[in-house]
Amino acid sequence: MKLRRVPPDSIVIPEVRVTAKFDPEMWEQFQHSMKEVGAIAPIICIEVDDKLHLVDGLHRLVEAKNNGEKSVNVAVIPGDEVDVLTRNIFLDHLRGTPPVTDMITVIKELTDNYHLDSEAIAAKTGMTRDYVEKLQRLSQLTPAILAALDEGKIGVGQAAELCRLSDPVKQEAVFYQVVLYGWKTKELHDYVSSVLDVIQEVPEGKPEEVPREPVKIKCFYCEEMFDVTEIANPNTCRMCSLSFLTSIRQARAELAAEAEANKESRGG
């Protein structure tokens, strides 16, 4: 490792990288600290083709530029273009939980453009091979599910189970069931397996199997049971959901009362 003092604008910021996120309060405190004290820890870079590529310290670099600093402390570590990405994941992953979508993007870049397999990525990032392979599959998910990953509504294990469903409509239908019922990974695995059994086509040349009982889900609003393919789950805010549910119950009560009145009228 070599320490240097360089102009902030001379550091190349990779387009694909993992970047830690601050909540508004912590971001305000970070900005205040940078303005009053400056960066204590050096920014970490790797030199590739005589240019310094940022590995760790994006927020410190951005604030140094915003504060008009002419130079910043940089720790230069050995490596190449692949190491720029893998060391970035390694350092951010050690400090906590970076946005999962950032990690998915970097893993996809390493897989598609640098042709690294899961074992090589795991060795360079410090993550387990199983975890890397899950991240490699998660790019197949819909934007809504990826957003839920970053928001912490579901975990990587649950998201990997949803990847077993190739149809994005079915992915989201099952995802909303996970959110509604709070299924853990094991429960979700079993449920996805049952859905796949229902929709799986009979292989050519093999005798048709005895049909299984259809997988059914209770509708949250009308409380009737439906086949999984009949379930849709649009995003609904709490107020609209409450209004919708109240309206349905009122309508059902009115229909029941009308039916009872007609029955008594016919009996009279």
NUMI-519883 format. One record per residue (C-alpha): x, z, y; residue number from 0. Coordinates in nm, 4 decimals, padded with zeros to 6 digits, always signed. Each point is the difference from the previous one (the first is absolute). Example, Ala and Ser with C-alpha at 12.3 -4.5 7.8 and 13.67 -1.06 7.14 Angstrom:
atom c1:+01.2300 | c3:+00.7800 | c2:-00.4500 | k:0;
atom c1:+00.1370 | c3:-00.0660 | c2:+00.3440 | k:1;
***
This chain:
atom c1:+00.0000 | c3:+00.0000 | c2:+00.0000 | k:0;
atom c1:+00.1289 | c3:-00.0940 | c2:+00.3453 | k:1;
atom c1:-00.1304 | c3:+00.1333 | c2:+00.3311 | k:2;
atom c1:-00.0357 | c3:-00.2381 | c2:+00.2941 | k:3;
atom c1:-00.1463 | c3:-00.0031 | c2:+00.3482 | k:4;
atom c1:-00.1900 | c3:-00.3270 | c2:+00.0560 | k:5;
atom c1:-00.2607 | c3:-00.1468 | c2:+00.2382 | k:6;
atom c1:-00.3565 | c3:+00.0508 | c2:-00.1344 | k:7;
atom c1:-00.0831 | c3:-00.3702 | c2:+00.0381 | k:8;
atom c1:+00.2842 | c3:-00.0969 | c2:-00.2357 | k:9;
atom c1:-00.1804 | c3:+00.1534 | c2:-00.3002 | k:10;
atom c1:-00.2147 | c3:-00.2368 | c2:-00.2093 | k:11;
atom c1:-00.3363 | c3:+00.1477 | c2:-00.1053 | k:12;
atom c1:-00.1161 | c3:-00.1500 | c2:-00.3343 | k:13;
atom c1:-00.3526 | c3:-00.1403 | c2:+00.0040 | k:14;
atom c1:-00.0699 | c3:+00.1559 | c2:-00.3412 | k:15;
atom c1:+00.0709 | c3:+00.3727 | c2:-00.0193 | k:16;
atom c1:-00.1487 | c3:+00.3439 | c2:-00.0590 | k:17;
atom c1:-00.0657 | c3:+00.1950 | c2:+00.3197 | k:18;
atom c1:-00.1150 | c3:+00.3619 | c2:+00.0174 | k:19;
atom c1:-00.3170 | c3:+00.0650 | c2:+00.1995 | k:20;
atom c1:-00.0548 | c3:+00.2835 | c2:+00.2498 | k:21;
atom c1:-00.3308 | c3:+00.1583 | c2:+00.0917 | k:22;
atom c1:-00.0647 | c3:-00.0154 | c2:+00.3784 | k:23;
atom c1:+00.1075 | c3:+00.3608 | c2:+00.0644 | k:24;
atom c1:+00.3284 | c3:-00.0291 | c2:-00.1915 | k:25;
atom c1:+00.0717 | c3:-00.3374 | c2:+00.1615 | k:26;
atom c1:-00.0376 | c3:+00.1552 | c2:+00.3452 | k:27;
atom c1:+00.2391 | c3:+00.2808 | c2:-00.0986 | k:28;
atom c1:+00.2489 | c3:-00.2534 | c2:-00.1414 | k:29;
atom c1:-00.0044 | c3:-00.2042 | c2:+00.3203 | k:30;
atom c1:+00.0525 | c3:+00.3134 | c2:+00.2108 | k:31;
atom c1:+00.2929 | c3:+00.1080 | c2:-00.2182 | k:32;
atom c1:+00.1637 | c3:-00.3434 | c2:+00.0193 | k:33;
atom c1:-00.0344 | c3:-00.0034 | c2:+00.3801 | k:34;
atom c1:+00.1377 | c3:+00.3532 | c2:+00.0481 | k:35;
atom c1:+00.2615 | c3:+00.0279 | c2:-00.2754 | k:36;
atom c1:+00.0495 | c3:-00.3497 | c2:-00.1423 | k:37;
atom c1:+00.0584 | c3:-00.0870 | c2:-00.3642 | k:38;
atom c1:+00.2053 | c3:+00.2622 | c2:-00.1837 | k:39;
atom c1:+00.0204 | c3:-00.1850 | c2:-00.3339 | k:40;
atom c1:+00.1564 | c3:-00.3470 | c2:+00.0127 | k:41;
atom c1:-00.1969 | c3:-00.3140 | c2:-00.0765 | k:42;
atom c1:+00.0957 | c3:-00.1419 | c2:-00.3418 | k:43;
atom c1:+00.0874 | c3:-00.3683 | c2:-00.0359 | k:44;
atom c1:+00.1600 | c3:-00.2419 | c2:-00.2457 | k:45;
atom c1:+00.2252 | c3:-00.2777 | c2:+00.1305 | k:46;
atom c1:-00.0921 | c3:-00.3435 | c2:-00.1365 | k:47;
atom c1:+00.1673 | c3:-00.3178 | c2:+00.1353 | k:48;
atom c1:+00.1514 | c3:+00.1941 | c2:+00.2920 | k:49;
atom c1:-00.3414 | c3:+00.1313 | c2:+00.1096 | k:50;
atom c1:-00.1289 | c3:+00.3558 | c2:-00.0297 | k:51;
atom c1:-00.3323 | c3:+00.0120 | c2:-00.1873 | k:52;
atom c1:-00.2143 | c3:+00.3098 | c2:+00.0451 | k:53;
atom c1:-00.0523 | c3:+00.2160 | c2:-00.3095 | k:54;
atom c1:-00.1280 | c3:+00.3274 | c2:+00.1456 | k:55;
atom c1:-00.0875 | c3:+00.1226 | c2:+00.3497 | k:56;
atom c1:-00.2434 | c3:-00.2549 | c2:+00.1447 | k:57;
atom c1:-00.1823 | c3:+00.2563 | c2:+00.2161 | k:58;
atom c1:+00.3297 | c3:+00.1321 | c2:+00.1396 | k:59;
atom c1:+00.1132 | c3:-00.3558 | c2:+00.0741 | k:60;
atom c1:-00.3266 | c3:-00.0954 | c2:+00.1741 | k:61;
atom c1:+00.0021 | c3:+00.3144 | c2:+00.2164 | k:62;
atom c1:+00.3660 | c3:-00.0518 | c2:+00.0899 | k:63;
atom c1:-00.0965 | c3:-00.3453 | c2:+00.1294 | k:64;
atom c1:-00.3030 | c3:+00.1405 | c2:+00.1835 | k:65;
atom c1:+00.2168 | c3:+00.2653 | c2:+00.1656 | k:66;
atom c1:+00.2505 | c3:-00.2599 | c2:+00.1165 | k:67;
atom c1:+00.2944 | c3:+00.1257 | c2:-00.2071 | k:68;
atom c1:+00.2958 | c3:-00.2399 | c2:+00.0080 | k:69;
atom c1:+00.1327 | c3:+00.0982 | c2:-00.3427 | k:70;
atom c1:-00.0991 | c3:+00.1979 | c2:-00.3105 | k:71;
atom c1:+00.1856 | c3:+00.1703 | c2:-00.2850 | k:72;
atom c1:-00.0074 | c3:-00.2021 | c2:-00.3220 | k:73;
atom c1:+00.1152 | c3:+00.0943 | c2:-00.3489 | k:74;
atom c1:+00.0994 | c3:-00.3203 | c2:-00.1808 | k:75;
atom c1:-00.0290 | c3:+00.0195 | c2:-00.3796 | k:76;
atom c1:+00.1175 | c3:-00.2689 | c2:-00.2446 | k:77;
atom c1:-00.2489 | c3:-00.2445 | c2:-00.1510 | k:78;
atom c1:-00.1667 | c3:-00.3415 | c2:+00.0113 | k:79;
atom c1:-00.3461 | c3:-00.1404 | c2:+00.0861 | k:80;
atom c1:-00.1560 | c3:+00.1556 | c2:-00.3102 | k:81;
atom c1:+00.1487 | c3:+00.3383 | c2:+00.0915 | k:82;
atom c1:-00.1544 | c3:-00.0251 | c2:+00.3476 | k:83;
atom c1:-00.3431 | c3:+00.0093 | c2:-00.1679 | k:84;
atom c1:+00.0715 | c3:+00.2352 | c2:-00.2896 | k:85;
atom c1:+00.1890 | c3:+00.2623 | c2:+00.2049 | k:86;
atom c1:-00.2850 | c3:-00.0091 | c2:+00.2517 | k:87;
atom c1:-00.2484 | c3:+00.0909 | c2:-00.2759 | k:88;
atom c1:+00.2390 | c3:+00.2574 | c2:-00.1469 | k:89;
atom c1:+00.0473 | c3:+00.1901 | c2:+00.3277 | k:90;
atom c1:-00.3651 | c3:-00.0108 | c2:+00.1087 | k:91;
atom c1:-00.1288 | c3:+00.0923 | c2:-00.3454 | k:92;
atom c1:+00.2227 | c3:+00.3105 | c2:-00.0114 | k:93;
atom c1:-00.1450 | c3:+00.1348 | c2:+00.3252 | k:94;
atom c1:-00.3657 | c3:-00.0175 | c2:-00.1006 | k:95;
atom c1:-00.2762 | c3:-00.2530 | c2:-00.0498 | k:96;
atom c1:+00.0425 | c3:-00.3250 | c2:+00.1947 | k:97;
atom c1:-00.2954 | c3:-00.2408 | c2:+00.0243 | k:98;
atom c1:-00.0585 | c3:-00.1414 | c2:-00.3472 | k:99;
atom c1:-00.0726 | c3:-00.3471 | c2:+00.1374 | k:100;
atom c1:+00.3484 | c3:-00.0092 | c2:+00.1574 | k:101;
atom c1:+00.1517 | c3:+00.0854 | c2:-00.3371 | k:102;
atom c1:-00.2100 | c3:-00.2665 | c2:-00.1741 | k:103;
atom c1:+00.1206 | c3:-00.2619 | c2:+00.2503 | k:104;
atom c1:+00.3679 | c3:+00.0920 | c2:-00.0456 | k:105;
atom c1:-00.0312 | c3:+00.0098 | c2:-00.3808 | k:106;
atom c1:-00.1683 | c3:-00.3430 | c2:+00.0052 | k:107;
atom c1:+00.2834 | c3:-00.1364 | c2:+00.2155 | k:108;
atom c1:+00.2619 | c3:+00.1355 | c2:-00.2412 | k:109;
atom c1:-00.1910 | c3:-00.1408 | c2:-00.2986 | k:110;
atom c1:-00.0958 | c3:-00.3429 | c2:+00.1343 | k:111;
atom c1:+00.2918 | c3:-00.0922 | c2:+00.2279 | k:112;
atom c1:+00.2913 | c3:+00.1959 | c2:-00.1457 | k:113;
atom c1:-00.1153 | c3:-00.0205 | c2:-00.3648 | k:114;
atom c1:+00.0573 | c3:+00.3666 | c2:-00.0809 | k:115;
atom c1:-00.1865 | c3:+00.1422 | c2:-00.2978 | k:116;
atom c1:-00.1576 | c3:+00.3445 | c2:-00.0055 | k:117;
atom c1:+00.3034 | c3:+00.1587 | c2:-00.1657 | k:118;
atom c1:+00.2390 | c3:-00.1284 | c2:+00.2685 | k:119;
atom c1:-00.2322 | c3:+00.1076 | c2:+00.2814 | k:120;
atom c1:-00.0416 | c3:+00.3445 | c2:-00.1541 | k:121;
atom c1:+00.3774 | c3:+00.0436 | c2:-00.0277 | k:122;
atom c1:+00.0546 | c3:-00.0942 | c2:+00.3645 | k:123;
atom c1:-00.2912 | c3:+00.1946 | c2:+00.1523 | k:124;
atom c1:-00.0017 | c3:+00.3196 | c2:-00.2051 | k:125;
atom c1:-00.3611 | c3:-00.0542 | c2:-00.1043 | k:126;
atom c1:-00.1086 | c3:-00.0044 | c2:-00.3636 | k:127;
atom c1:-00.0414 | c3:-00.3349 | c2:-00.1732 | k:128;
atom c1:-00.3657 | c3:+00.0778 | c2:-00.0764 | k:129;
atom c1:-00.0711 | c3:+00.0683 | c2:+00.3681 | k:130;
atom c1:+00.1750 | c3:-00.3218 | c2:+00.1075 | k:131;
atom c1:-00.2032 | c3:-00.2028 | c2:-00.2506 | k:132;
atom c1:-00.3210 | c3:+00.1494 | c2:+00.1361 | k:133;
atom c1:+00.1029 | c3:-00.0968 | c2:+00.3541 | k:134;
atom c1:+00.0765 | c3:-00.3532 | c2:-00.1218 | k:135;
atom c1:-00.3615 | c3:-00.0358 | c2:-00.1181 | k:136;
atom c1:-00.1695 | c3:+00.1495 | c2:+00.3046 | k:137;
atom c1:+00.0334 | c3:-00.3143 | c2:+00.2142 | k:138;
atom c1:-00.2908 | c3:-00.1364 | c2:-00.2117 | k:139;
atom c1:-00.2422 | c3:+00.2477 | c2:+00.1587 | k:140;
atom c1:-00.2469 | c3:-00.0767 | c2:+00.2783 | k:141;
atom c1:+00.0817 | c3:+00.0939 | c2:+00.3631 | k:142;
atom c1:-00.2667 | c3:+00.2733 | c2:-00.0056 | k:143;
atom c1:+00.1598 | c3:+00.1713 | c2:-00.2997 | k:144;
atom c1:+00.3506 | c3:-00.0347 | c2:+00.1461 | k:145;
atom c1:-00.1236 | c3:+00.1638 | c2:+00.3208 | k:146;
atom c1:-00.1473 | c3:+00.2839 | c2:-00.2081 | k:147;
atom c1:+00.3424 | c3:+00.0460 | c2:-00.1622 | k:148;
atom c1:+00.1659 | c3:+00.0523 | c2:+00.3382 | k:149;
atom c1:-00.2805 | c3:+00.2350 | c2:+00.1042 | k:150;
atom c1:+00.0511 | c3:+00.2105 | c2:-00.3123 | k:151;
atom c1:-00.3505 | c3:-00.0600 | c2:-00.1381 | k:152;
atom c1:+00.1499 | c3:-00.1072 | c2:-00.3332 | k:153;
atom c1:+00.3443 | c3:+00.0311 | c2:-00.1562 | k:154;
atom c1:+00.2396 | c3:-00.2584 | c2:-00.1413 | k:155;
atom c1:-00.1040 | c3:+00.0823 | c2:-00.3577 | k:156;
atom c1:-00.3678 | c3:-00.0590 | c2:+00.0781 | k:157;
atom c1:+00.0810 | c3:-00.3210 | c2:+00.1885 | k:158;
atom c1:+00.2014 | c3:-00.1275 | c2:-00.2978 | k:159;
atom c1:-00.3054 | c3:+00.0496 | c2:-00.2226 | k:160;
atom c1:-00.2106 | c3:-00.2086 | c2:+00.2394 | k:161;
atom c1:+00.2581 | c3:-00.2818 | c2:-00.0349 | k:162;
atom c1:-00.1182 | c3:-00.0417 | c2:-00.3584 | k:163;
atom c1:-00.3130 | c3:-00.1604 | c2:+00.1492 | k:164;
atom c1:+00.0943 | c3:-00.3491 | c2:+00.1174 | k:165;
atom c1:-00.3304 | c3:-00.0602 | c2:+00.1807 | k:166;
atom c1:+00.0252 | c3:+00.1422 | c2:+00.3567 | k:167;
atom c1:-00.3764 | c3:+00.0636 | c2:+00.0090 | k:168;
atom c1:+00.0218 | c3:+00.2148 | c2:-00.3131 | k:169;
atom c1:+00.3117 | c3:+00.1705 | c2:+00.1392 | k:170;
atom c1:-00.1904 | c3:+00.1156 | c2:+00.3061 | k:171;
atom c1:-00.3141 | c3:+00.0893 | c2:-00.1947 | k:172;
atom c1:+00.1985 | c3:+00.2336 | c2:-00.2241 | k:173;
atom c1:+00.2092 | c3:+00.1266 | c2:+00.2940 | k:174;
atom c1:-00.3121 | c3:+00.1255 | c2:+00.1782 | k:175;
atom c1:-00.1045 | c3:+00.1773 | c2:-00.3191 | k:176;
atom c1:+00.3398 | c3:+00.1756 | c2:+00.0012 | k:177;
atom c1:-00.0529 | c3:+00.1156 | c2:+00.3578 | k:178;
atom c1:-00.3602 | c3:+00.1026 | c2:-00.0654 | k:179;
atom c1:+00.0595 | c3:+00.1935 | c2:-00.3224 | k:180;
atom c1:+00.3582 | c3:+00.1142 | c2:+00.0561 | k:181;
atom c1:+00.1330 | c3:-00.1443 | c2:-00.3266 | k:182;
atom c1:+00.3593 | c3:+00.0843 | c2:-00.0911 | k:183;
atom c1:+00.2365 | c3:-00.2560 | c2:-00.1566 | k:184;
atom c1:-00.0960 | c3:+00.0803 | c2:-00.3609 | k:185;
atom c1:-00.3744 | c3:-00.0239 | c2:+00.0715 | k:186;
atom c1:+00.0533 | c3:-00.3253 | c2:+00.1874 | k:187;
atom c1:+00.2126 | c3:-00.1428 | c2:-00.2833 | k:188;
atom c1:-00.2776 | c3:+00.0656 | c2:-00.2509 | k:189;
atom c1:-00.2648 | c3:-00.1454 | c2:+00.2293 | k:190;
atom c1:+00.2000 | c3:-00.3172 | c2:+00.0750 | k:191;
atom c1:+00.0565 | c3:-00.0421 | c2:-00.3756 | k:192;
atom c1:-00.3755 | c3:+00.0157 | c2:-00.0578 | k:193;
atom c1:-00.0620 | c3:-00.2562 | c2:+00.2761 | k:194;
atom c1:+00.2601 | c3:-00.2354 | c2:-00.1489 | k:195;
atom c1:-00.1664 | c3:+00.0332 | c2:-00.3399 | k:196;
atom c1:-00.3285 | c3:-00.1115 | c2:+00.1536 | k:197;
atom c1:+00.1331 | c3:-00.3036 | c2:+00.1869 | k:198;
atom c1:+00.2590 | c3:-00.1123 | c2:-00.2567 | k:199;
atom c1:-00.0745 | c3:-00.3375 | c2:-00.1562 | k:200;
atom c1:+00.0037 | c3:-00.0335 | c2:-00.3776 | k:201;
atom c1:+00.3311 | c3:-00.1735 | c2:-00.0985 | k:202;
atom c1:-00.0416 | c3:-00.3488 | c2:-00.1440 | k:203;
atom c1:-00.0004 | c3:-00.0120 | c2:-00.3784 | k:204;
atom c1:-00.0868 | c3:+00.3662 | c2:-00.0450 | k:205;
atom c1:-00.3387 | c3:+00.1259 | c2:-00.1133 | k:206;
atom c1:-00.2181 | c3:+00.1546 | c2:+00.2670 | k:207;
atom c1:+00.0246 | c3:+00.3759 | c2:+00.0010 | k:208;
atom c1:-00.2983 | c3:+00.2298 | c2:-00.0167 | k:209;
atom c1:-00.1206 | c3:+00.0334 | c2:+00.3598 | k:210;
atom c1:+00.0841 | c3:+00.3274 | c2:+00.1702 | k:211;
atom c1:-00.2351 | c3:+00.2086 | c2:+00.2056 | k:212;
atom c1:+00.0020 | c3:-00.1355 | c2:+00.3571 | k:213;
atom c1:+00.1908 | c3:+00.2062 | c2:+00.2572 | k:214;
atom c1:-00.2484 | c3:+00.1218 | c2:+00.2577 | k:215;
atom c1:+00.0372 | c3:+00.1793 | c2:+00.3341 | k:216;
atom c1:-00.2578 | c3:+00.2018 | c2:+00.1897 | k:217;
atom c1:-00.0842 | c3:-00.1430 | c2:+00.3430 | k:218;
atom c1:+00.0789 | c3:+00.2600 | c2:+00.2660 | k:219;
atom c1:-00.3161 | c3:-00.0894 | c2:+00.1949 | k:220;
atom c1:-00.2817 | c3:-00.0702 | c2:-00.2460 | k:221;
atom c1:+00.1568 | c3:+00.1976 | c2:-00.2886 | k:222;
atom c1:-00.0868 | c3:-00.2745 | c2:-00.2509 | k:223;
atom c1:+00.2566 | c3:-00.1080 | c2:-00.2632 | k:224;
atom c1:+00.1484 | c3:-00.3524 | c2:+00.0263 | k:225;
atom c1:+00.2583 | c3:-00.2084 | c2:-00.1836 | k:226;
atom c1:+00.3435 | c3:+00.0223 | c2:+00.1670 | k:227;
atom c1:-00.0231 | c3:-00.3666 | c2:+00.1034 | k:228;
atom c1:-00.3158 | c3:+00.0816 | c2:+00.2008 | k:229;
atom c1:+00.1690 | c3:+00.2691 | c2:+00.2091 | k:230;
atom c1:+00.1123 | c3:-00.0807 | c2:+00.3559 | k:231;
atom c1:+00.1615 | c3:+00.2477 | c2:+00.2345 | k:232;
atom c1:+00.0134 | c3:-00.1101 | c2:+00.3642 | k:233;
atom c1:+00.1802 | c3:+00.2302 | c2:+00.2437 | k:234;
atom c1:-00.2641 | c3:+00.2295 | c2:+00.1499 | k:235;
atom c1:+00.0530 | c3:+00.2652 | c2:+00.2673 | k:236;
atom c1:-00.1477 | c3:+00.3449 | c2:-00.0600 | k:237;
atom c1:-00.2815 | c3:-00.0397 | c2:+00.2543 | k:238;
atom c1:-00.1134 | c3:-00.3367 | c2:-00.1380 | k:239;
atom c1:+00.0308 | c3:+00.1270 | c2:-00.3567 | k:240;
atom c1:-00.2149 | c3:+00.3032 | c2:+00.0843 | k:241;
atom c1:-00.2583 | c3:-00.2151 | c2:+00.1813 | k:242;
atom c1:-00.0073 | c3:-00.2507 | c2:-00.2852 | k:243;
atom c1:-00.0405 | c3:+00.2721 | c2:-00.2624 | k:244;
atom c1:-00.2750 | c3:+00.1739 | c2:+00.2013 | k:245;
atom c1:-00.1894 | c3:-00.3279 | c2:+00.0487 | k:246;
atom c1:+00.0181 | c3:-00.0824 | c2:-00.3711 | k:247;
atom c1:-00.1263 | c3:+00.3442 | c2:-00.1022 | k:248;
atom c1:-00.2833 | c3:-00.0171 | c2:+00.2535 | k:249;
atom c1:-00.1007 | c3:-00.3476 | c2:-00.1196 | k:250;
atom c1:+00.0066 | c3:+00.1114 | c2:-00.3642 | k:251;
atom c1:-00.2129 | c3:+00.3047 | c2:+00.0826 | k:252;
atom c1:-00.2548 | c3:-00.2190 | c2:+00.1826 | k:253;
atom c1:-00.0159 | c3:-00.2449 | c2:-00.2919 | k:254;
atom c1:-00.0493 | c3:+00.2858 | c2:-00.2449 | k:255;
atom c1:-00.2766 | c3:+00.1496 | c2:+00.2155 | k:256;
atom c1:-00.1702 | c3:-00.3392 | c2:+00.0307 | k:257;
atom c1:+00.0212 | c3:-00.0551 | c2:-00.3754 | k:258;
atom c1:-00.1508 | c3:+00.3453 | c2:-00.0627 | k:259;
atom c1:-00.2806 | c3:-00.0691 | c2:+00.2475 | k:260;
atom c1:-00.0791 | c3:-00.3326 | c2:-00.1684 | k:261;
atom c1:-00.0041 | c3:+00.1716 | c2:-00.3368 | k:262;
atom c1:-00.2483 | c3:+00.2629 | c2:+00.1196 | k:263;
atom c1:-00.2110 | c3:-00.2697 | c2:+00.1654 | k:264;
atom c1:-00.0229 | c3:-00.1990 | c2:-00.3202 | k:265;
atom c1:-00.0780 | c3:+00.3151 | c2:-00.1965 | k:266;
atom c1:-00.2837 | c3:+00.0883 | c2:+00.2428 | k:267;
***
